[in-house]
Every structure is written in C-alpha cells, then in structure tokens.
C-alpha cells in the first residue's frame, strides 16, 4: 500500500495542534507521512507490558504504557495497537516554524528529531514525567481566559518543548558551532518562505548565507531531517494548495509558486498529494457542499491555535 501524504495545511490550522485520543483495542493507522513534526504519548492504567507497535521507516518499535514516539517530517509511519486494553494517546503536531521560534542558542530543538538520535523508544516515561505532561494538557484544555489567550497557549507549547528537550538532552549542551549553524538555517528558512515564487537554486541559497553548496545541504539535512529540495518543494505545493482554495487559475498558480514548467508542476503536485491540481480543486468544491468537518489528525478534533512567529 502506498503511504498516504498528509499536508499540514489540510490537517490542522496554525502552527500546532494538541489532541487527546482515547483508543481502543485493534486500532490501526495505515502507513502515512506528513510535512510536520509529531510527538505521541501512550498512557494506560492497565497492567500490561505491550499495547502495540509503531513502525517508522520500516523499523518496528514496541509501544508500552508510557511510551513516547517522535515522528520527523516525511517519516513514513504507522500505528498498530494489538492489546485488548484501552489507552489514551496524546498527539502533538507542529511545523518547523514553531521549532525555529522556540529554539535558542542554548537549545536546538531540532536535535530532538535528529536522524542520529539514539533515544530508546522501548524505554517508557517515568510516572513523574507522565504526570507532568498530563498536567500540561489539562492546563491547556481548561484554559478559560479571553484576553491574552494566545500568549498563554504559546507558553504551554513552549513548556512542552522544554520538558522534551530536558528528557533527551539532560546534562548536555549545544556547541557554539551548532548554535551558529542554527542561526544560518533560520535565516535561510525565512528567505525561502518569503521568496517561494523565485528560482531558489542551491547556488543562490548558498550565496545568500555565504556557505558552500555541499556544506549547506549537509547542514540543512542534519538540522531538519530533510533535504533543501524537499523543503522547498513541499512549501511550493502547500502554497499552491492554498491558492487553489482561493480559486486562482491553475496556470497562474504554477508560476506563482516557482514552477516555470506547468508539466513539472503537475507531476510534482500529483506525486505529493496523490491528485492532479484539477482533481484537488474539484475535491475542494465537493467539500464546500458538504457539512463542515475538521480534518484532524487520526479523525479526532484537536485543539489548535495560531502562534505568531
């Protein structure tokens, strides 16, 4: 079965979503991948050793009560719960702009999702760590302020990031080299997002940040888990999908998102979404005539928010 591609623009609104899902026996989420990061927690009061497994890029990982799972951008993954006990799954989804916003010279959050990360998926969180994350979610869910709500939401998602980083990198520090490189990556991402309709060749980008093409490509992959071309292409297609919602002619869209060749745009759009631009537009029209639904991760309505970065 071909993995399903899930775009951020179609999955949640803003920079992140937080969902709490009560999952029962036999739950299966087929292979899929997406252009955002994801953290999952599996909590169960049942006295059982295993509740299922998650398969990431072909490698199986046993899920236990208290397991925490990290999903990088474009990781093909699936979930299979084979225990007859029920569990609660917390799912936090967020895009790269939020990680950039939250990272600092001392804390590189992208390191959590590094392909070289040796975190043991089979080692569950401690009861204290579980209680901490549950308390944070409860605070998020029960928030009832009207003025300054966006600031409070931002503080809560940053609190989650802080605890994640503490779990993964206790007693470790980020090197000065990593700190400088992160600043370059942030600068580059901002430039790409602001000039997505331009050519954006590797040579142009290398010149912009004053790095060699080889060094820049290697550094970008190291920090984000994806290639520069993957990031640029994904952002172009996301912009195209947003413009299709606004009924902009497809011939204009392809140029506006940086594709000088319509045939190339057509091929890449279908490769990523599984639909041609015309089919995607027709699907949008059909959805407009249906009752409104929230297209949430795993069929669950999440709490979501916009974070200004």
C-alpha positions in Angstrom: 0.0 0.0 0.0 1.3 3.4 -1.0 1.8 5.7 2.1 -0.7 8.5 2.4 0.7 12.0 2.4 -0.9 14.4 5.0 -0.2 18.1 4.5 -0.1 20.5 7.4 -2.5 22.9 5.6 -5.1 20.1 5.4 -4.5 18.6 8.8 -4.6 21.5 11.3 -4.8 25.2 11.5 -2.0 27.5 12.7 1.4 26.2 13.8 0.4 23.3 16.0 -2.4 21.1 17.3 -2.8 19.1 20.5 -5.2 16.2 20.7 -6.1 13.7 23.3 -7.5 10.4 21.8 -9.0 7.6 23.7 -8.0 4.5 21.7 -9.5 1.0 22.0 -8.4 -2.5 21.0 -7.4 -3.2 17.5 -6.7 0.4 16.4 -4.7 0.7 13.2 -3.4 3.8 11.4 -2.2 2.8 8.0 1.3 4.0 6.6 1.4 7.7 6.2 3.8 10.7 6.3 3.5 14.4 6.6 5.3 17.7 6.4 5.2 18.5 10.1 6.7 17.0 13.2 4.8 14.9 15.7 5.2 13.7 19.3 2.9 11.0 20.7 2.5 9.7 24.2 0.7 6.5 25.1 -0.8 6.3 28.6 -2.6 3.3 30.1 -3.7 2.3 33.6 -3.8 -1.4 32.5 -1.2 -3.7 34.0 0.2 -4.8 30.6 3.7 -4.9 29.1 2.9 -4.1 25.4 0.0 -2.1 23.9 1.1 -2.4 20.3 3.8 -1.1 17.9 4.6 1.8 15.7 6.6 1.2 12.5 8.8 4.2 11.4 10.5 4.0 8.1 10.2 0.2 8.1 11.6 -0.3 11.6 9.2 -1.6 14.3 9.2 -0.1 17.8 7.3 -1.7 20.7 4.7 0.5 22.4 4.4 0.3 26.2 2.3 2.2 28.6 4.2 5.5 28.9 5.9 5.2 25.5 6.8 8.4 23.8 7.2 8.4 20.0 8.9 11.1 17.8 7.9 11.5 14.2 10.2 13.5 11.9 9.0 15.3 8.8 8.5 12.9 6.0 9.0 9.8 8.2 6.7 7.0 6.9 5.0 5.6 9.9 2.0 3.5 11.0 0.4 2.5 14.3 -0.9 -0.9 15.3 -2.4 -1.5 18.8 -2.7 -5.2 19.4 -3.6 -5.2 23.1 -7.2 -5.6 24.1 -6.6 -2.9 26.8 -7.6 0.7 26.1 -5.1 3.5 26.3 -5.0 7.3 25.9 -2.9 8.8 23.1 -1.7 12.4 23.2 -0.7 13.7 19.8 1.2 17.0 19.4 1.7 18.1 15.8 3.7 21.2 14.9 5.6 22.7 12.0 9.2 23.7 11.5 8.5 27.4 12.0 7.4 26.8 15.6 10.6 24.8 16.3 12.7 27.7 14.9 10.7 30.2 17.0 11.3 28.1 20.2 14.9 27.2 19.6 17.7 29.3 21.1 21.5 29.5 21.0 21.5 27.1 24.0 18.6 24.9 23.0 18.4 23.4 19.5 15.0 21.6 19.4 15.7 20.1 16.0 18.3 17.9 17.7 15.4 16.0 19.3 14.3 14.8 15.9 17.8 14.3 14.5 18.2 11.1 12.5 21.2 10.3 14.7 19.1 10.4 17.9 19.7 7.3 19.9 16.6 7.6 22.1 15.2 4.2 23.2 11.6 4.1 22.1 11.1 1.0 24.3 12.0 2.9 27.5 8.8 4.4 28.8 8.4 7.8 30.6 8.6 7.8 34.4 5.4 8.2 36.4 6.6 11.8 37.2 7.2 12.6 33.6 3.8 11.2 32.6 2.1 13.3 35.3 3.9 16.4 34.1 2.7 16.1 30.5 -0.9 15.2 31.7 -0.9 18.3 33.9 0.3 20.5 31.0 -2.5 19.1 28.8 -5.1 19.7 31.5 -3.9 23.3 31.8 -4.3 23.7 28.1 -7.7 22.1 27.9 -9.1 24.0 30.9 -7.7 27.4 29.9 -10.6 29.9 30.1 -9.0 33.4 29.8 -10.3 35.6 27.0 -7.6 38.3 26.9 -4.1 37.1 26.3 -5.2 33.6 25.4 -2.7 33.4 22.5 0.1 34.2 24.9 -1.0 31.5 27.3 -1.2 28.9 24.6 2.2 29.9 23.4 3.6 29.5 26.9 2.1 26.0 27.2 3.5 24.7 23.9 6.9 26.1 24.9 6.6 24.3 28.2 6.1 21.0 26.4 9.2 21.7 24.2 11.2 22.5 27.3 10.3 19.2 29.0 11.0 17.2 25.8 14.4 18.8 25.5 15.2 18.1 29.1 14.3 14.4 28.7 16.5 14.0 25.6 19.5 16.2 26.5 19.9 16.2 30.2 23.4 17.2 31.2 24.3 18.0 27.5 24.9 21.4 25.9 24.7 22.7 22.4 28.0 23.5 20.8 28.8 27.0 19.6 29.1 25.6 16.1 25.6 24.1 16.3 24.3 27.5 17.6 25.8 29.4 14.6 24.6 26.8 12.2 21.0 27.0 13.6 21.1 30.8 13.1 22.0 30.2 9.4 19.2 27.7 9.0 16.7 30.1 10.5 17.8 32.9 8.2 17.6 30.5 5.2 14.1 29.3 6.0 12.8 32.8 6.4 14.3 33.7 3.0 12.8 30.6 1.3 9.3 31.3 2.7 9.5 34.9 1.7 10.7 34.2 -1.9 8.9 30.9 -2.7 8.0 32.1 -6.2 11.6 32.7 -7.1 14.0 30.2 -8.6 15.7 29.3 -5.3 18.6 27.4 -6.8 21.1 25.8 -4.4 23.8 28.1 -5.7 21.6 31.2 -5.0 20.8 30.0 -1.5 24.5 29.1 -0.8 25.5 32.6 -1.8 22.8 34.2 0.3 24.1 32.6 3.6 27.8 32.5 2.4 28.2 28.7 2.7 29.3 26.2 0.1 26.5 24.2 -1.5 27.8 21.0 -0.1 28.1 22.3 3.4 24.7 24.0 3.3 22.9 20.9 2.1 24.5 18.7 4.7 23.8 21.1 7.5 20.2 21.6 6.5 19.6 17.8 6.4 21.3 17.4 9.8 19.2 20.0 11.5 15.8 19.4 9.9 15.9 15.8 8.8 15.0 16.7 5.2 16.9 18.0 2.1 16.7 21.6 1.0 14.9 20.5 -2.2 12.3 18.5 -0.2 11.6 21.6 2.0 11.3 24.0 -0.9 9.1 21.6 -3.0 6.8 21.0 0.0 6.4 24.7 0.7 5.7 25.3 -3.0 3.0 22.7 -3.1 1.5 23.9 0.2 1.3 27.4 -1.3 -0.3 26.0 -4.4 -3.0 24.2 -2.4 -3.8 27.4 -0.6 -4.2 29.3 -3.9 -6.4 26.5 -5.2 -8.7 27.2 -2.3 -8.9 30.8 -3.4 -9.9 29.8 -7.0 -6.8 31.2 -8.6 -6.4 29.7 -12.2 -4.0 26.7 -12.1 -1.8 28.1 -14.9 -1.1 31.2 -12.8 -0.6 29.2 -9.6 2.2 27.1 -11.1 4.2 30.3 -11.9 3.4 32.0 -8.6 4.8 29.1 -6.6 8.0 28.9 -8.5 7.4 26.3 -11.3 8.2 27.7 -14.7 7.1 24.5 -16.4 3.5 23.5 -15.9 4.1 19.9 -16.7 6.7 19.7 -13.9 4.3 21.4 -11.5 1.6 18.9 -12.5 3.8 15.9 -11.9 5.2 17.1 -8.5 1.7 18.1 -7.3 0.3 14.7 -8.1 3.4 12.9 -6.7 2.9 14.7 -3.3 -0.9 14.9 -3.0 -1.9 11.8 -5.0 -4.2 14.1 -7.0 -3.7 16.3 -10.1 -4.3 20.1 -9.4 -7.6 19.8 -11.2 -8.7 16.8 -9.2 -7.6 18.6 -6.0 -9.7 21.7 -6.9 -12.7 19.5 -7.7 -12.3 17.8 -4.3 -12.3 21.2 -2.6 -15.5 22.2 -4.4 -17.2 19.0 -3.3 -16.2 19.5 0.3 -17.7 23.0 0.3 -21.0 21.5 -0.4 -20.7 19.0 2.5 -21.4 19.8 6.2 -18.3 21.4 7.8 -15.8 19.0 9.3 -12.5 19.4 11.0 -9.8 17.5 9.1 -8.0 16.5 12.2 -5.1 14.0 12.8 -6.4 10.5 13.1 -10.0 11.6 12.7 -10.0 13.4 16.0 -11.0 17.0 16.6 -7.9 18.7 18.1 -7.5 22.0 19.9 -5.5 24.2 17.6 -4.1 27.7 17.5 -2.2 30.3 15.7 1.2 31.3 17.0 2.8 34.4 15.6 6.4 33.9 14.7 
